[in-house]
Amino acid sequence: MHRLRVHSNVSNQRWLRRRRCGATLVLLALLLPVALAISAYSINVVYMELARTELQIATDIATRAAGRTLAVTGDTHQAIVAGERFMRANPFANSLMTLNDTDFIFGVSTRKSATDRYQFSPGKHPNAVQLQSNGRLQVPMLFPTMGAPIDFRPIKTAICTQTELDVAIVLDRSSSMAFGANEASGDFCPSMAPLGWAYGQSAPPYSRWRDAVAATDCFLQLLTESSLRERVALITYSDQARLEVPLTEDYSAVNNMLAMNSNFFPGGS
């Protein structure tokens, strides 16, 4: 009887183990599709974020190229061409974003203080360009969702702003500047100076100084037409240098000081 009871207990334990194995297989069969679905969803989410990141990088690069071209040339058409070229050179999710001219918005970025963020608004005399990748390109997911193929359309925006500069204009006011650009300077009177002319009087017409003043006036006019407000300083030198106008946004102060030097051209070594 004792041996029979032991054999019976062993048989019952084996039967219970086989029963548990069967339950585990059923559980695995039920959970496997769920696990696959969760894995596919996670991979799709990661893929979407990767595609968005790549698109943001491409948009940033294209906007920077357009902004730099705008700052150098002042031509919005050339800025658009540069932006489109760099966008084509930087694919995302193995796809290329095709831009339209209307995707580029030119305007003005301003801020109230050095610690504030720039605020962009469309306008004339632009110092900034905004590019929006507006989601025309549909990117397919890596795995179907609920058995159906799903596409997504990422949208990213970037703004490139040309910031203000401090400009120092340094001009030579020595005696050689009284002579014309096409003549050599010396101890004699400049060819365009009136009879009896001497240093301390008005600078002769067509002199190098007058040319420098005219060029400076054109430069200041460009700054006036720009939406940026750069500060400008004027320094002149001969045997000694002097600060004529400290950094200022009042360009008329620079013009007035140049006019004073033109009316009383001092000369010097």
C-alpha positions as CSV (number, residue, x, y, z in Angstrom):
1,M,0.0,0.0,0.0
2,H,2.8,2.4,0.8
3,R,4.5,1.8,-2.6
4,L,1.2,2.3,-4.4
5,R,0.5,5.6,-2.7
6,V,3.9,7.0,-3.6
7,H,3.5,6.0,-7.2
8,S,0.1,7.7,-7.3
9,N,1.5,11.0,-5.9
10,V,4.2,11.1,-8.5
11,S,1.7,10.5,-11.3
12,N,-0.5,13.4,-9.9
13,Q,2.5,15.8,-9.9
14,R,3.4,14.9,-13.5
15,W,-0.2,15.5,-14.5
16,L,-0.3,18.9,-12.8
17,R,3.0,20.0,-14.5
18,R,1.6,19.0,-17.9
19,R,-1.5,20.9,-17.1
20,R,0.5,24.0,-16.2
21,C,2.5,23.8,-19.4
22,G,-0.6,23.8,-21.4
23,A,-1.9,26.9,-19.7
24,T,1.3,28.7,-20.3
25,L,1.2,27.9,-24.0
26,V,-2.3,29.3,-24.2
27,L,-1.2,32.5,-22.3
28,L,1.8,32.9,-24.7
29,A,-0.4,32.5,-27.7
30,L,-2.8,35.2,-26.4
31,L,0.0,37.6,-25.4
32,L,2.2,37.3,-28.4
33,P,0.1,39.3,-30.8
34,V,-0.3,42.0,-28.1
35,A,3.5,42.1,-27.6
36,L,4.0,42.3,-31.4
37,A,1.5,45.1,-31.6
38,I,3.1,47.1,-28.8
39,S,6.6,46.5,-30.3
40,A,5.4,47.7,-33.8
41,Y,3.7,50.8,-32.2
42,S,6.9,51.6,-30.2
43,I,9.1,51.3,-33.3
44,N,6.6,53.5,-35.3
45,V,6.8,56.2,-32.6
46,V,10.6,56.1,-32.6
47,Y,10.6,56.3,-36.4
48,M,8.2,59.2,-36.4
49,E,10.4,61.1,-34.0
50,L,13.5,60.3,-36.0
51,A,11.9,61.6,-39.2
52,R,10.7,64.8,-37.4
53,T,14.2,65.4,-36.1
54,E,15.8,64.9,-39.5
55,L,13.2,67.2,-41.0
56,Q,13.9,69.9,-38.3
57,I,17.7,69.7,-39.1
58,A,17.0,70.0,-42.8
59,T,14.7,72.9,-42.2
60,D,17.2,74.7,-40.0
61,I,20.0,74.3,-42.5
62,A,17.8,75.5,-45.4
63,T,16.6,78.5,-43.3
64,R,20.1,79.4,-42.3
65,A,21.2,79.3,-46.0
66,A,18.3,81.5,-47.0
67,G,19.0,83.9,-44.1
68,R,22.7,84.2,-44.9
69,T,22.0,84.8,-48.6
70,L,19.4,87.5,-47.7
71,A,21.9,89.2,-45.4
72,V,24.7,89.2,-48.0
73,T,22.7,90.0,-51.1
74,G,19.5,91.6,-49.9
75,D,17.7,89.6,-52.6
76,T,14.8,87.5,-51.5
77,H,14.8,85.5,-54.7
78,Q,18.4,84.4,-54.3
79,A,17.6,83.6,-50.6
80,I,14.8,81.2,-51.8
81,V,17.0,79.5,-54.3
82,A,19.7,78.9,-51.6
83,G,17.1,77.6,-49.2
84,E,15.6,75.2,-51.7
85,R,19.1,73.9,-52.7
86,F,20.1,73.1,-49.1
87,M,16.7,71.4,-48.4
88,R,17.2,69.1,-51.4
89,A,20.7,68.3,-50.2
90,N,19.4,67.1,-46.8
91,P,16.8,64.3,-47.1
92,F,14.8,63.0,-44.1
93,A,13.3,59.5,-43.7
94,N,14.9,58.7,-47.1
95,S,12.6,61.3,-48.6
96,L,13.1,64.8,-50.1
97,M,10.9,67.7,-49.2
98,T,10.0,69.9,-52.2
99,L,9.5,73.6,-51.3
100,N,7.4,76.3,-52.9
101,D,8.3,80.0,-52.9
102,T,5.3,80.6,-50.6
103,D,7.0,78.4,-47.9
104,F,9.5,81.2,-47.4
105,I,8.1,84.2,-45.5
106,F,10.3,87.3,-45.2
107,G,9.8,89.8,-42.4
108,V,11.2,91.6,-39.4
109,S,12.4,90.0,-36.1
110,T,12.6,92.4,-33.2
111,R,13.1,92.1,-29.4
112,K,12.6,94.6,-26.6
113,S,15.8,93.7,-24.7
114,A,18.9,91.6,-25.0
115,T,17.2,88.9,-22.8
116,D,14.0,88.7,-24.7
117,R,13.2,86.3,-27.6
118,Y,13.0,87.6,-31.1
119,Q,9.4,88.1,-32.3
120,F,8.9,87.6,-36.1
121,S,6.3,89.2,-38.2
122,P,6.0,89.5,-42.0
123,G,7.0,92.9,-43.4
124,K,9.1,95.0,-45.7
125,H,12.8,95.6,-45.4
126,P,13.3,92.1,-44.0
127,N,16.0,91.1,-41.6
128,A,14.6,87.5,-41.1
129,V,13.2,84.6,-43.1
130,Q,10.8,82.0,-41.8
131,L,10.6,78.6,-43.5
132,Q,7.7,76.2,-42.9
133,S,8.0,72.6,-44.1
134,N,4.2,72.3,-44.4
135,G,3.7,68.6,-44.5
136,R,2.9,68.0,-48.2
137,L,5.1,64.9,-48.2
138,Q,3.4,61.8,-46.7
139,V,5.9,59.4,-44.9
140,P,4.7,55.8,-44.5
141,M,5.1,54.1,-41.1
142,L,7.4,51.1,-40.9
143,F,4.7,48.8,-39.6
144,P,0.9,48.9,-40.3
145,T,-1.4,49.9,-37.5
146,M,-4.3,47.5,-36.8
147,G,-3.5,45.8,-40.1
148,A,-3.8,49.1,-42.1
149,P,-0.9,51.1,-43.6
150,I,-0.7,54.6,-42.0
151,D,1.2,57.7,-43.3
152,F,2.2,60.8,-41.4
153,R,3.1,64.3,-42.5
154,P,5.7,66.0,-40.3
155,I,5.6,69.8,-40.2
156,K,8.5,71.9,-38.9
157,T,9.3,75.6,-38.8
158,A,12.5,77.6,-38.5
159,I,13.4,81.3,-38.4
160,C,16.8,82.9,-39.2
161,T,17.3,86.4,-38.0
162,Q,20.2,88.8,-38.9
163,T,21.2,90.4,-35.7
164,E,22.4,94.0,-35.1
165,L,26.1,94.9,-35.3
166,D,28.3,97.6,-34.0
167,V,30.2,99.3,-36.8
168,A,33.3,101.5,-36.5
169,I,34.1,103.7,-39.6
170,V,37.8,104.6,-39.6
171,L,38.8,107.3,-42.1
172,D,42.2,108.8,-43.0
173,R,42.1,112.6,-42.8
174,S,45.8,113.2,-43.5
175,S,47.1,115.6,-46.2
176,S,47.1,113.0,-48.9
177,M,43.3,112.7,-48.7
178,A,43.1,116.3,-50.2
179,F,44.4,114.9,-53.5
180,G,42.4,113.2,-56.2
181,A,42.3,109.4,-56.5
182,N,44.1,109.7,-59.9
183,E,47.0,111.9,-58.8
184,A,50.0,111.3,-56.5
185,S,50.1,113.3,-53.3
186,G,53.0,115.6,-52.4
187,D,54.0,119.0,-51.1
188,F,52.3,120.8,-54.0
189,C,48.7,122.0,-54.1
190,P,46.1,119.4,-55.2
191,S,45.0,119.9,-58.8
192,M,41.3,120.3,-58.0
193,A,41.9,122.9,-55.2
194,P,41.1,126.5,-55.9
195,L,43.8,129.1,-56.3
196,G,45.3,130.0,-52.9
197,W,43.9,127.0,-51.2
198,A,45.4,125.8,-47.8
199,Y,44.8,123.1,-45.3
200,G,42.1,124.2,-42.8
201,Q,39.8,125.3,-45.6
202,S,37.1,123.2,-47.4
203,A,38.3,120.0,-48.8
204,P,38.8,120.2,-52.6
205,P,36.1,118.7,-54.9
206,Y,36.8,115.2,-56.3
207,S,39.4,114.6,-53.5
208,R,40.0,111.3,-51.9
209,W,38.3,112.7,-48.8
210,R,35.2,113.7,-50.7
211,D,35.1,110.2,-52.2
212,A,35.4,108.6,-48.7
213,V,32.6,110.9,-47.4
214,A,30.4,109.9,-50.4
215,A,31.0,106.2,-49.8
216,T,30.2,106.6,-46.1
217,D,27.0,108.4,-46.9
218,C,25.9,105.5,-49.2
219,F,26.7,103.0,-46.5
220,L,24.7,105.0,-43.9
221,Q,21.8,105.2,-46.3
222,L,21.8,101.4,-46.6
223,L,21.7,101.2,-42.8
224,T,18.8,103.7,-42.7
225,E,16.8,101.6,-45.1
226,S,17.5,98.4,-43.2
227,S,15.1,97.1,-40.5
228,L,18.1,96.6,-38.3
229,R,19.4,99.4,-36.1
230,E,23.1,99.0,-36.0
231,R,25.2,101.4,-33.9
232,V,27.9,103.3,-35.8
233,A,31.0,105.1,-34.6
234,L,33.3,107.4,-36.5
235,I,37.1,107.6,-36.0
236,T,39.5,109.7,-38.1
237,Y,43.3,109.8,-38.0
238,S,46.3,111.7,-39.4
239,D,49.3,112.2,-37.1
240,Q,46.9,111.3,-34.3
241,A,43.6,109.4,-34.2
242,R,40.5,110.7,-32.5
243,L,37.0,109.4,-31.7
244,E,34.7,111.8,-33.6
245,V,31.4,110.1,-32.8
246,P,30.9,107.3,-30.3
247,L,28.6,104.4,-31.0
248,T,25.2,105.7,-31.9
249,E,22.0,104.9,-33.8
250,D,21.8,108.6,-34.8
251,Y,23.5,108.4,-38.2
252,S,23.0,112.1,-38.7
253,A,25.7,112.7,-36.1
254,V,28.2,110.9,-38.2
255,N,27.1,112.8,-41.3
256,N,27.4,116.1,-39.4
257,M,30.9,115.4,-38.2
258,L,32.0,114.4,-41.7
259,A,30.6,117.6,-43.1
260,M,32.6,119.6,-40.4
261,N,35.8,117.8,-41.5
262,S,35.0,118.5,-45.1
263,N,34.3,122.2,-44.4
264,F,37.5,122.6,-42.4
265,F,39.8,119.9,-43.7
266,P,42.8,119.8,-41.3
267,G,45.3,117.6,-43.1
268,G,48.3,116.3,-41.2
269,S,50.9,113.6,-41.4
